Amino acid sequence: MIHGGTNFGFTAGANAFSPTQYQPDITSYDYDAPINERGQATAKYFTLRNLIAKYVDYKIPTIPKEIAAIEIPAIDMKYMTTIWKRLPQPILSVQPKPMEDYGQNQGLMLYRTKLIGHKSGKLKIWEPHDYALIFLDGKFIDTVYRDGGNWTVDLPKTEAADPVLDILVEGMGHINFAQFMIDRKGITDRVTLNGMTLMNWLIYPLPMDAAFVTKAATQDRGLREGPEFFIKGILIYLKWAIRILT
């Protein structure tokens, strides 16, 4: 790559060299290119330029004037609402399915079920794609990340008769080469608790597209808990830090 660039929106890709190895790309993808993301000639560029100059019989063109960069002031993000208050109508499903089964290929998806058998123990998400936050009766418990194959967390005991389990999954970069590029997002297989498959789920698609973001951009004061939306102009930001403010 001679010139780097930027992945916009949710278009960043990912690398994977085995079923349990996953490396999502960041939005910048210049890959240490000789000309960087904003069009600047780097030290590598000048090294290559000087090397090429030794083997050509013409004058190498002058480097264009560098494009000026703008200054971006500090962004003051303003709290708007939480995900729990912006859930769409759920889809009923016996088993959790990937985002693509619901016409979604990016963003977030919330999977919800009641624990009517086992209430606590070893919870395992079978191949989450890609990052999951786990809640029990609205309380944050733990996270599960796709990379490495360690998809088990400990669910604590609860006094509730039928505890509500929420799994909020973020789809990250899609694998874009080689044998693993059929890369579905969300929960791609099943969820088990102490080896027992959990059934009867409510699925909440949260695509984070323009229509969803516009609808979410409404002030909503009161109790702040769980993942939160913040806004600055037309920019919406989802804060992953889990906290409860009373």
CYANA upper distance limits for C-alpha pairs under 8 A (distance plus 0.5 A):
  1 MET  CA     30 ASP  CA      8.17
  1 MET  CA     31 TYR  CA      8.00
  1 MET  CA     33 ALA  CA      6.23
  1 MET  CA     34 PRO  CA      8.38
  2 ILE  CA     33 ALA  CA      5.80
  2 ILE  CA     34 PRO  CA      6.06
  2 ILE  CA     35 ILE  CA      6.49
  3 HIS  CA     30 ASP  CA      7.09
  3 HIS  CA     33 ALA  CA      6.12
  3 HIS  CA     34 PRO  CA      6.99
  3 HIS  CA     35 ILE  CA      5.14
  3 HIS  CA     36 ASN  CA      6.39
  3 HIS  CA     37 GLU  CA      7.42
  3 HIS  CA     39 GLY  CA      7.75
  4 GLY  CA     28 SER  CA      8.30
  4 GLY  CA     29 TYR  CA      6.39
  4 GLY  CA     30 ASP  CA      3.89
  4 GLY  CA     31 TYR  CA      7.25
  4 GLY  CA     32 ASP  CA      8.24
  4 GLY  CA     33 ALA  CA      6.26
  4 GLY  CA     35 ILE  CA      6.87
  4 GLY  CA     36 ASN  CA      5.57
  4 GLY  CA     37 GLU  CA      5.01
  4 GLY  CA     38 ARG  CA      8.31
  4 GLY  CA     39 GLY  CA      8.28
  5 GLY  CA     28 SER  CA      6.77
  5 GLY  CA     29 TYR  CA      6.12
  5 GLY  CA     30 ASP  CA      6.01
  5 GLY  CA     36 ASN  CA      7.91
  5 GLY  CA     37 GLU  CA      5.12
  5 GLY  CA     38 ARG  CA      7.88
  6 THR  CA     27 THR  CA      6.10
  6 THR  CA     28 SER  CA      5.24
  6 THR  CA     29 TYR  CA      6.39
  6 THR  CA     30 ASP  CA      8.18
  6 THR  CA     37 GLU  CA      7.25
  7 ASN  CA     11 THR  CA      6.09
  7 ASN  CA     12 ALA  CA      5.64
  7 ASN  CA     26 ILE  CA      8.33
  7 ASN  CA     27 THR  CA      5.13
  7 ASN  CA     28 SER  CA      6.73
  7 ASN  CA     29 TYR  CA      7.57
  8 PHE  CA     12 ALA  CA      7.69
  8 PHE  CA     27 THR  CA      7.13
 10 PHE  CA    106 GLN  CA      7.22
 10 PHE  CA    107 GLY  CA      8.13
 10 PHE  CA    172 MET  CA      8.04
 10 PHE  CA    173 GLY  CA      7.56
 11 THR  CA    173 GLY  CA      7.34
 11 THR  CA    174 HIS  CA      8.38
 12 ALA  CA     24 PRO  CA      8.06
 12 ALA  CA     25 ASP  CA      6.24
 12 ALA  CA     26 ILE  CA      6.91
 12 ALA  CA     27 THR  CA      6.23
 12 ALA  CA    172 MET  CA      8.44
 12 ALA  CA    173 GLY  CA      5.59
 12 ALA  CA    174 HIS  CA      7.65
 13 GLY  CA     24 PRO  CA      6.71
 13 GLY  CA     25 ASP  CA      5.94
 13 GLY  CA    173 GLY  CA      4.82
 13 GLY  CA    174 HIS  CA      5.32
 13 GLY  CA    175 ILE  CA      6.11
 13 GLY  CA    176 ASN  CA      6.40
 14 ALA  CA     22 TYR  CA      7.58
 14 ALA  CA     23 GLN  CA      5.95
 14 ALA  CA     24 PRO  CA      4.48
 14 ALA  CA     25 ASP  CA      5.54
 14 ALA  CA    173 GLY  CA      5.53
 14 ALA  CA    174 HIS  CA      5.94
 14 ALA  CA    175 ILE  CA      4.94
 14 ALA  CA    176 ASN  CA      6.90
 15 ASN  CA     22 TYR  CA      6.47
 15 ASN  CA     23 GLN  CA      5.46
 15 ASN  CA     24 PRO  CA      6.71
 15 ASN  CA     25 ASP  CA      7.93
 15 ASN  CA    175 ILE  CA      6.11
 15 ASN  CA    176 ASN  CA      7.77
 15 ASN  CA    177 PHE  CA      8.08
 16 ALA  CA     21 GLN  CA      5.97
 16 ALA  CA     22 TYR  CA      5.29
 16 ALA  CA     23 GLN  CA      6.75
 16 ALA  CA    175 ILE  CA      7.15
 16 ALA  CA    180 PHE  CA      7.37
 17 PHE  CA     21 GLN  CA      6.62
 17 PHE  CA     22 TYR  CA      8.02
 17 PHE  CA    180 PHE  CA      8.38
 18 SER  CA     22 TYR  CA      8.31
 18 SER  CA    180 PHE  CA      8.35
 19 PRO  CA    180 PHE  CA      7.97
 20 THR  CA    146 ARG  CA      7.66
 20 THR  CA    147 ASP  CA      6.11
 20 THR  CA    148 GLY  CA      5.65
 20 THR  CA    149 GLY  CA      5.64
 21 GLN  CA    146 ARG  CA      8.38
 21 GLN  CA    147 ASP  CA      5.56
 21 GLN  CA    148 GLY  CA      6.28
 21 GLN  CA    149 GLY  CA      8.29
 22 TYR  CA    146 ARG  CA      7.40
 22 TYR  CA    147 ASP  CA      5.42
 22 TYR  CA    148 GLY  CA      8.22
 23 GLN  CA    147 ASP  CA      7.90
 24 PRO  CA    172 MET  CA      7.04
 24 PRO  CA    173 GLY  CA      5.63
 24 PRO  CA    174 HIS  CA      8.07
 24 PRO  CA    175 ILE  CA      8.33
 25 ASP  CA     29 TYR  CA      7.95
 25 ASP  CA    173 GLY  CA      6.86
 28 SER  CA     37 GLU  CA      7.52
 29 TYR  CA     37 GLU  CA      7.94
 30 ASP  CA     35 ILE  CA      8.46
 30 ASP  CA     36 ASN  CA      6.29
 30 ASP  CA     37 GLU  CA      6.05
 32 ASP  CA     36 ASN  CA      7.62
 33 ALA  CA     44 LYS  CA      8.26
 34 PRO  CA     41 ALA  CA      6.79
 34 PRO  CA     42 THR  CA      5.98
 34 PRO  CA     43 ALA  CA      7.84
 34 PRO  CA     44 LYS  CA      5.63
 34 PRO  CA     45 TYR  CA      4.79
 35 ILE  CA     39 GLY  CA      6.11
 35 ILE  CA     40 GLN  CA      5.94
 35 ILE  CA     41 ALA  CA      5.26
 35 ILE  CA     42 THR  CA      6.43
 35 ILE  CA     45 TYR  CA      6.97
 36 ASN  CA     40 GLN  CA      5.90
 36 ASN  CA     41 ALA  CA      7.14
 36 ASN  CA     42 THR  CA      7.30
 39 GLY  CA     66 GLU  CA      8.03
 39 GLY  CA     67 ILE  CA      7.90
 40 GLN  CA     66 GLU  CA      6.99
 40 GLN  CA     67 ILE  CA      8.43
 41 ALA  CA     45 TYR  CA      6.19
 41 ALA  CA     46 PHE  CA      7.72
 42 THR  CA     46 PHE  CA      7.13
 43 ALA  CA     47 THR  CA      6.80
 44 LYS  CA     48 LEU  CA      6.74
 45 TYR  CA     49 ARG  CA      6.48
 46 PHE  CA     50 ASN  CA      6.50
 47 THR  CA     51 LEU  CA      6.75
 48 LEU  CA     52 ILE  CA      6.59
 49 ARG  CA     53 ALA  CA      6.61
 50 ASN  CA     54 LYS  CA      7.25
 51 LEU  CA     55 TYR  CA      7.88
 52 ILE  CA     56 VAL  CA      7.09
 53 ALA  CA     59 LYS  CA      8.21
 53 ALA  CA     60 ILE  CA      7.35
 75 ILE  CA    232 LYS  CA      7.73
 76 ASP  CA    232 LYS  CA      7.33
 77 MET  CA    230 PHE  CA      6.15
 77 MET  CA    231 ILE  CA      5.97
 77 MET  CA    232 LYS  CA      5.87
 78 LYS  CA    230 PHE  CA      5.59
 78 LYS  CA    231 ILE  CA      5.65
 78 LYS  CA    232 LYS  CA      6.87
 79 TYR  CA    219 GLN  CA      8.17
 79 TYR  CA    228 GLU  CA      7.86
 79 TYR  CA    229 PHE  CA      6.74
 79 TYR  CA    230 PHE  CA      4.88
 79 TYR  CA    231 ILE  CA      6.99
 80 MET  CA    217 ALA  CA      7.19
 80 MET  CA    218 THR  CA      6.72
 80 MET  CA    219 GLN  CA      5.08
 80 MET  CA    220 ASP  CA      6.05
 80 MET  CA    221 ARG  CA      7.82
 80 MET  CA    228 GLU  CA      8.03
 80 MET  CA    229 PHE  CA      6.06
 80 MET  CA    230 PHE  CA      5.77
 80 MET  CA    231 ILE  CA      7.06
 81 THR  CA     85 LYS  CA      7.39
 81 THR  CA     86 ARG  CA      8.27
 81 THR  CA    216 ALA  CA      7.99
 81 THR  CA    218 THR  CA      7.80
 81 THR  CA    219 GLN  CA      6.81
 81 THR  CA    220 ASP  CA      5.55
 81 THR  CA    221 ARG  CA      7.62
 81 THR  CA    224 ARG  CA      8.06
 81 THR  CA    228 GLU  CA      6.39
 81 THR  CA    229 PHE  CA      5.82
 81 THR  CA    230 PHE  CA      7.78
 82 THR  CA     86 ARG  CA      7.35
 82 THR  CA    224 ARG  CA      7.37
 82 THR  CA    225 GLU  CA      7.28
 82 THR  CA    226 GLY  CA      7.04
 82 THR  CA    227 PRO  CA      6.31
 82 THR  CA    228 GLU  CA      4.76
 82 THR  CA    229 PHE  CA      6.22
 83 ILE  CA     87 LEU  CA      6.93
 83 ILE  CA    226 GLY  CA      7.79
 83 ILE  CA    227 PRO  CA      6.51
 83 ILE  CA    228 GLU  CA      6.73
 83 ILE  CA    229 PHE  CA      7.73
 84 TRP  CA    226 GLY  CA      8.02
 86 ARG  CA    216 ALA  CA      6.99
 87 LEU  CA    204 TYR  CA      7.04
 87 LEU  CA    206 LEU  CA      8.20
 88 PRO  CA    204 TYR  CA      6.65
 88 PRO  CA    205 PRO  CA      7.66
 88 PRO  CA    206 LEU  CA      8.29
 89 GLN  CA    204 TYR  CA      7.37
 90 PRO  CA    202 LEU  CA      6.06
 90 PRO  CA    203 ILE  CA      5.71
 90 PRO  CA    204 TYR  CA      5.42
 90 PRO  CA    205 PRO  CA      8.22
 91 ILE  CA    202 LEU  CA      6.05
 91 ILE  CA    203 ILE  CA      5.38
 91 ILE  CA    204 TYR  CA      7.05
 92 LEU  CA    200 ASN  CA      7.67
 92 LEU  CA    201 TRP  CA      6.39
 92 LEU  CA    202 LEU  CA      5.37
 92 LEU  CA    203 ILE  CA      6.80
 93 SER  CA     97 LYS  CA      8.48
 93 SER  CA    200 ASN  CA      6.34
 93 SER  CA    201 TRP  CA      5.71
 93 SER  CA    202 LEU  CA      6.88
 93 SER  CA    203 ILE  CA      7.66
 94 VAL  CA    199 MET  CA      5.93
 94 VAL  CA    200 ASN  CA      4.79
 94 VAL  CA    201 TRP  CA      6.41
 95 GLN  CA    190 ARG  CA      7.20
 95 GLN  CA    198 LEU  CA      8.21
 95 GLN  CA    199 MET  CA      6.22
 95 GLN  CA    200 ASN  CA      6.75
 95 GLN  CA    201 TRP  CA      6.82
 96 PRO  CA    111 TYR  CA      7.50
 96 PRO  CA    187 ILE  CA      6.80
 96 PRO  CA    188 THR  CA      8.10
 96 PRO  CA    189 ASP  CA      7.72
 96 PRO  CA    190 ARG  CA      6.79
 96 PRO  CA    191 VAL  CA      8.39
 96 PRO  CA    201 TRP  CA      6.90
 96 PRO  CA    203 ILE  CA      7.93
 97 LYS  CA    101 ASP  CA      6.88
 97 LYS  CA    186 GLY  CA      7.74
 97 LYS  CA    187 ILE  CA      6.45
 97 LYS  CA    188 THR  CA      6.45
 97 LYS  CA    189 ASP  CA      7.44
 98 PRO  CA    102 TYR  CA      8.00
 98 PRO  CA    184 ARG  CA      6.57
 98 PRO  CA    185 LYS  CA      5.89
 98 PRO  CA    186 GLY  CA      5.22
 98 PRO  CA    187 ILE  CA      5.81
 98 PRO  CA    188 THR  CA      5.58
 98 PRO  CA    189 ASP  CA      8.49
 99 MET  CA    103 GLY  CA      7.19
 99 MET  CA    104 GLN  CA      5.52
 99 MET  CA    105 ASN  CA      6.30
 99 MET  CA    106 GLN  CA      8.02
 99 MET  CA    109 MET  CA      7.51
 99 MET  CA    184 ARG  CA      7.58
 99 MET  CA    185 LYS  CA      5.95
 99 MET  CA    186 GLY  CA      5.92
 99 MET  CA    187 ILE  CA      8.38
 99 MET  CA    205 PRO  CA      8.07
100 GLU  CA    104 GLN  CA      5.34
100 GLU  CA    105 ASN  CA      5.81
100 GLU  CA    184 ARG  CA      7.12
100 GLU  CA    185 LYS  CA      7.49
102 TYR  CA    205 PRO  CA      8.02
104 GLN  CA    205 PRO  CA      7.99
104 GLN  CA    207 PRO  CA      6.88
105 ASN  CA    171 GLY  CA      8.28
105 ASN  CA    184 ARG  CA      8.14
105 ASN  CA    185 LYS  CA      7.18
105 ASN  CA    207 PRO  CA      8.29
106 GLN  CA    170 GLU  CA      8.40
106 GLN  CA    171 GLY  CA      5.98
106 GLN  CA    172 MET  CA      7.82
106 GLN  CA    185 LYS  CA      7.77
106 GLN  CA    207 PRO  CA      6.56
106 GLN  CA    208 MET  CA      8.21
107 GLY  CA    170 GLU  CA      6.53
107 GLY  CA    171 GLY  CA      6.14
107 GLY  CA    172 MET  CA      8.28
107 GLY  CA    206 LEU  CA      6.77
107 GLY  CA    207 PRO  CA      5.03
107 GLY  CA    208 MET  CA      5.65
107 GLY  CA    209 ASP  CA      8.12
108 LEU  CA    168 LEU  CA      7.44
108 LEU  CA    169 VAL  CA      6.08
108 LEU  CA    170 GLU  CA      5.11
108 LEU  CA    171 GLY  CA      6.67
108 LEU  CA    186 GLY  CA      8.34
108 LEU  CA    205 PRO  CA      7.28
108 LEU  CA    206 LEU  CA      5.39
108 LEU  CA    207 PRO  CA      6.26
108 LEU  CA    208 MET  CA      7.49
109 MET  CA    168 LEU  CA      6.31
109 MET  CA    169 VAL  CA      5.83
109 MET  CA    170 GLU  CA      7.26
109 MET  CA    186 GLY  CA      7.12
109 MET  CA    203 ILE  CA      7.73
109 MET  CA    204 TYR  CA      6.30
109 MET  CA    205 PRO  CA      5.33
109 MET  CA    206 LEU  CA      5.75
109 MET  CA    207 PRO  CA      7.89
110 LEU  CA    166 ASP  CA      7.28
110 LEU  CA    167 ILE  CA      6.22
110 LEU  CA    168 LEU  CA      4.90
110 LEU  CA    169 VAL  CA      6.78
110 LEU  CA    203 ILE  CA      6.41
110 LEU  CA    204 TYR  CA      5.47
110 LEU  CA    205 PRO  CA      7.08
110 LEU  CA    206 LEU  CA      7.89
111 TYR  CA    166 ASP  CA      6.23
111 TYR  CA    167 ILE  CA      5.57
111 TYR  CA    168 LEU  CA      6.81
111 TYR  CA    169 VAL  CA      8.44
111 TYR  CA    201 TRP  CA      7.02
111 TYR  CA    202 LEU  CA      6.45
111 TYR  CA    203 ILE  CA      5.42
111 TYR  CA    204 TYR  CA      6.99
112 ARG  CA    164 VAL  CA      7.50
112 ARG  CA    165 LEU  CA      6.11
112 ARG  CA    166 ASP  CA      5.07
112 ARG  CA    167 ILE  CA      6.94
112 ARG  CA    201 TRP  CA      5.97
112 ARG  CA    202 LEU  CA      5.52
112 ARG  CA    203 ILE  CA      6.96
113 THR  CA    164 VAL  CA      6.36
113 THR  CA    165 LEU  CA      5.89
113 THR  CA    166 ASP  CA      7.32
113 THR  CA    198 LEU  CA      8.39
113 THR  CA    199 MET  CA      7.92
113 THR  CA    200 ASN  CA      6.83
113 THR  CA    201 TRP  CA      5.31
113 THR  CA    202 LEU  CA      6.78
114 LYS  CA    162 ASP  CA      6.28
114 LYS  CA    163 PRO  CA      6.15
114 LYS  CA    164 VAL  CA      5.05
114 LYS  CA    165 LEU  CA      6.51
115 LEU  CA    119 LYS  CA      6.22
115 LEU  CA    162 ASP  CA      5.82
115 LEU  CA    163 PRO  CA      5.87
115 LEU  CA    164 VAL  CA      6.82
115 LEU  CA    165 LEU  CA      7.43
115 LEU  CA    198 LEU  CA      8.25
116 ILE  CA    161 ALA  CA      8.40
116 ILE  CA    162 ASP  CA      5.92
116 ILE  CA    163 PRO  CA      8.15
118 HIS  CA    193 LEU  CA      7.35
118 HIS  CA    194 ASN  CA      8.04
119 LYS  CA    155 LEU  CA      8.42
119 LYS  CA    157 LYS  CA      7.12
119 LYS  CA    158 THR  CA      7.74
119 LYS  CA    162 ASP  CA      8.10
119 LYS  CA    163 PRO  CA      7.44
120 SER  CA    154 ASP  CA      7.99
120 SER  CA    155 LEU  CA      5.38
120 SER  CA    156 PRO  CA      5.89
120 SER  CA    157 LYS  CA      5.66
120 SER  CA    158 THR  CA      8.05
120 SER  CA    193 LEU  CA      8.00
121 GLY  CA    154 ASP  CA      6.02
121 GLY  CA    155 LEU  CA      5.61
121 GLY  CA    156 PRO  CA      7.19
121 GLY  CA    157 LYS  CA      8.34
121 GLY  CA    193 LEU  CA      7.02
121 GLY  CA    194 ASN  CA      6.44
122 LYS  CA    152 THR  CA      6.92
122 LYS  CA    153 VAL  CA      6.39
122 LYS  CA    154 ASP  CA      5.44
122 LYS  CA    155 LEU  CA      6.80
122 LYS  CA    192 THR  CA      8.48
122 LYS  CA    193 LEU  CA      6.00
122 LYS  CA    194 ASN  CA      5.55
122 LYS  CA    195 GLY  CA      8.36
123 LEU  CA    152 THR  CA      5.98
123 LEU  CA    153 VAL  CA      5.85
123 LEU  CA    154 ASP  CA      6.60
123 LEU  CA    155 LEU  CA      6.91
123 LEU  CA    191 VAL  CA      7.76
123 LEU  CA    192 THR  CA      6.25
123 LEU  CA    193 LEU  CA      4.95
123 LEU  CA    194 ASN  CA      6.97
124 LYS  CA    151 TRP  CA      6.04
124 LYS  CA    152 THR  CA      4.78
124 LYS  CA    153 VAL  CA      7.02
124 LYS  CA    191 VAL  CA      6.20
124 LYS  CA    192 THR  CA      5.77
124 LYS  CA    193 LEU  CA      6.93
125 ILE  CA    151 TRP  CA      6.10
125 ILE  CA    152 THR  CA      7.15
125 ILE  CA    187 ILE  CA      7.69
125 ILE  CA    189 ASP  CA      8.43
125 ILE  CA    190 ARG  CA      6.85
125 ILE  CA    191 VAL  CA      5.13
125 ILE  CA    192 THR  CA      7.19
126 TRP  CA    151 TRP  CA      7.38
126 TRP  CA    187 ILE  CA      7.67
126 TRP  CA    188 THR  CA      7.54
126 TRP  CA    189 ASP  CA      6.03
126 TRP  CA    190 ARG  CA      5.92
126 TRP  CA    191 VAL  CA      6.45
126 TRP  CA    192 THR  CA      8.38
127 GLU  CA    146 ARG  CA      7.04
127 GLU  CA    149 GLY  CA      8.03
127 GLU  CA    151 TRP  CA      7.68
127 GLU  CA    187 ILE  CA      7.09
127 GLU  CA    188 THR  CA      6.50
127 GLU  CA    189 ASP  CA      7.07
128 PRO  CA    132 ALA  CA      7.52
128 PRO  CA    144 VAL  CA      8.17
128 PRO  CA    145 TYR  CA      7.70
128 PRO  CA    146 ARG  CA      6.06
128 PRO  CA    151 TRP  CA      8.08
128 PRO  CA    169 VAL  CA      8.12
128 PRO  CA    185 LYS  CA      8.11
128 PRO  CA    186 GLY  CA      6.47
128 PRO  CA    187 ILE  CA      5.30
128 PRO  CA    188 THR  CA      6.72
129 HIS  CA    145 TYR  CA      8.43
129 HIS  CA    146 ARG  CA      6.39
129 HIS  CA    169 VAL  CA      7.82
129 HIS  CA    170 GLU  CA      7.87
129 HIS  CA    171 GLY  CA      6.50
129 HIS  CA    172 MET  CA      8.07
129 HIS  CA    184 ARG  CA      7.55
129 HIS  CA    185 LYS  CA      5.28
129 HIS  CA    186 GLY  CA      5.42
129 HIS  CA    187 ILE  CA      6.68
129 HIS  CA    188 THR  CA      7.51
130 ASP  CA    145 TYR  CA      6.54
130 ASP  CA    146 ARG  CA      5.50
130 ASP  CA    147 ASP  CA      8.47
130 ASP  CA    169 VAL  CA      7.31
130 ASP  CA    170 GLU  CA      6.48
130 ASP  CA    171 GLY  CA      5.80
130 ASP  CA    172 MET  CA      6.47
130 ASP  CA    185 LYS  CA      7.24
130 ASP  CA    186 GLY  CA      7.24
131 TYR  CA    143 THR  CA      7.81
131 TYR  CA    144 VAL  CA      6.41
131 TYR  CA    145 TYR  CA      5.10
131 TYR  CA    146 ARG  CA      6.66
131 TYR  CA    169 VAL  CA      6.06
131 TYR  CA    170 GLU  CA      5.70
131 TYR  CA    171 GLY  CA      7.39
131 TYR  CA    172 MET  CA      8.12
132 ALA  CA    143 THR  CA      6.00
132 ALA  CA    144 VAL  CA      5.56
132 ALA  CA    145 TYR  CA      6.84
132 ALA  CA    167 ILE  CA      6.77
132 ALA  CA    168 LEU  CA      5.91
132 ALA  CA    169 VAL  CA      4.78
132 ALA  CA    170 GLU  CA      6.80
133 LEU  CA    140 PHE  CA      7.95
133 LEU  CA    141 ILE  CA      8.24
133 LEU  CA    142 ASP  CA      6.63
133 LEU  CA    143 THR  CA      5.05
133 LEU  CA    144 VAL  CA      7.09
133 LEU  CA    167 ILE  CA      6.21
133 LEU  CA    168 LEU  CA      5.64
133 LEU  CA    169 VAL  CA      7.00
134 ILE  CA    140 PHE  CA      6.57
134 ILE  CA    141 ILE  CA      6.05
134 ILE  CA    142 ASP  CA      5.94
134 ILE  CA    143 THR  CA      6.44
134 ILE  CA    144 VAL  CA      8.35
134 ILE  CA    165 LEU  CA      7.93
134 ILE  CA    166 ASP  CA      6.35
134 ILE  CA    167 ILE  CA      5.21
134 ILE  CA    168 LEU  CA      7.03
135 PHE  CA    139 LYS  CA      5.56
135 PHE  CA    140 PHE  CA      4.86
135 PHE  CA    141 ILE  CA      5.80
135 PHE  CA    142 ASP  CA      7.93
135 PHE  CA    165 LEU  CA      6.43
135 PHE  CA    166 ASP  CA      5.49
135 PHE  CA    167 ILE  CA      6.91
136 LEU  CA    140 PHE  CA      7.09
136 LEU  CA    141 ILE  CA      7.22
136 LEU  CA    155 LEU  CA      8.36
136 LEU  CA    163 PRO  CA      7.16
136 LEU  CA    164 VAL  CA      6.23
136 LEU  CA    165 LEU  CA      5.32
136 LEU  CA    166 ASP  CA      6.83
137 ASP  CA    163 PRO  CA      6.35
137 ASP  CA    164 VAL  CA      5.41
137 ASP  CA    165 LEU  CA      6.91
137 ASP  CA    166 ASP  CA      8.25
138 GLY  CA    164 VAL  CA      8.16
138 GLY  CA    166 ASP  CA      7.98
138 GLY  CA    226 GLY  CA      8.20
139 LYS  CA    226 GLY  CA      8.46
140 PHE  CA    226 GLY  CA      7.90
140 PHE  CA    242 ILE  CA      7.46
141 ILE  CA    155 LEU  CA      7.74
142 ASP  CA    153 VAL  CA      7.34
143 THR  CA    153 VAL  CA      8.33
144 VAL  CA    150 ASN  CA      7.99
144 VAL  CA    151 TRP  CA      6.10
144 VAL  CA    152 THR  CA      7.79
144 VAL  CA    153 VAL  CA      8.07
145 TYR  CA    150 ASN  CA      8.07
145 TYR  CA    151 TRP  CA      7.43
146 ARG  CA    150 ASN  CA      8.07
146 ARG  CA    151 TRP  CA      7.62
158 THR  CA    163 PRO  CA      7.72
169 VAL  CA    186 GLY  CA      6.19
169 VAL  CA    187 ILE  CA      8.03
170 GLU  CA    186 GLY  CA      7.51
171 GLY  CA    185 LYS  CA      5.87
171 GLY  CA    186 GLY  CA      6.79
172 MET  CA    185 LYS  CA      8.48
174 HIS  CA    181 MET  CA      7.84
174 HIS  CA    183 ASP  CA      6.56
175 ILE  CA    180 PHE  CA      7.20
175 ILE  CA    181 MET  CA      5.33
175 ILE  CA    182 ILE  CA      7.97
175 ILE  CA    183 ASP  CA      6.57
176 ASN  CA    181 MET  CA      5.73
177 PHE  CA    181 MET  CA      5.91
184 ARG  CA    188 THR  CA      7.28
190 ARG  CA    197 THR  CA      7.42
190 ARG  CA    198 LEU  CA      8.10
191 VAL  CA    197 THR  CA      6.34
191 VAL  CA    198 LEU  CA      6.29
192 THR  CA    196 MET  CA      5.52
192 THR  CA    197 THR  CA      4.78
192 THR  CA    198 LEU  CA      6.05
193 LEU  CA    197 THR  CA      7.05
193 LEU  CA    198 LEU  CA      7.39
206 LEU  CA    212 PHE  CA      7.73
207 PRO  CA    212 PHE  CA      7.23
208 MET  CA    212 PHE  CA      6.00
208 MET  CA    213 VAL  CA      6.22
209 ASP  CA    213 VAL  CA      6.54
210 ALA  CA    214 THR  CA      6.51
211 ALA  CA    215 LYS  CA      6.83
212 PHE  CA    216 ALA  CA      6.69
213 VAL  CA    217 ALA  CA      6.67
213 VAL  CA    236 ILE  CA      7.33
216 ALA  CA    229 PHE  CA      8.30
217 ALA  CA    231 ILE  CA      7.54
217 ALA  CA    236 ILE  CA      7.95
223 LEU  CA    244 ILE  CA      8.32
223 LEU  CA    245 LEU  CA      7.09
223 LEU  CA    246 THR  CA      6.61
224 ARG  CA    228 GLU  CA      8.10
224 ARG  CA    243 ARG  CA      8.31
224 ARG  CA    244 ILE  CA      6.35
224 ARG  CA    245 LEU  CA      5.93
224 ARG  CA    246 THR  CA      7.70
225 GLU  CA    242 ILE  CA      7.71
225 GLU  CA    243 ARG  CA      6.33
225 GLU  CA    244 ILE  CA      4.99
225 GLU  CA    245 LEU  CA      7.08
226 GLY  CA    241 ALA  CA      8.38
226 GLY  CA    242 ILE  CA      5.75
226 GLY  CA    243 ARG  CA      6.64
226 GLY  CA    244 ILE  CA      7.38
227 PRO  CA    238 LEU  CA      7.29
227 PRO  CA    239 LYS  CA      6.26
227 PRO  CA    240 TRP  CA      5.83
227 PRO  CA    241 ALA  CA      7.18
227 PRO  CA    242 ILE  CA      6.48
228 GLU  CA    238 LEU  CA      6.13
228 GLU  CA    239 LYS  CA      5.65
228 GLU  CA    240 TRP  CA      7.59
229 PHE  CA    236 ILE  CA      7.17
229 PHE  CA    237 TYR  CA      6.17
229 PHE  CA    238 LEU  CA      5.14
229 PHE  CA    239 LYS  CA      6.74
230 PHE  CA    236 ILE  CA      6.23
230 PHE  CA    237 TYR  CA      5.58
230 PHE  CA    238 LEU  CA      6.79
230 PHE  CA    239 LYS  CA      7.73
231 ILE  CA    235 LEU  CA      6.05
231 ILE  CA    236 ILE  CA      5.16
231 ILE  CA    237 TYR  CA      6.74
232 LYS  CA    236 ILE  CA      7.21
